């Protein structure tokens, strides 16, 4: 497997983010790929996503 340096990973992540155009797709991919919440999100948004994750697991 080819290893990507951090800069390339960031570019790829940014391109993927721009191509995801709806919340439904975003939510589906995050759940399907078990993606962590972005570190750059404000704490308020992180806590809301954490609450949603907990509700989904119940």
Buried (B, 14 or more C-beta within 10 A) or exposed (E): EEEEEEEEEEEEEEEEEEEBEEEEEEBEEBEEEEEEBEEEEEEEEBEEBEEEEEEEEE
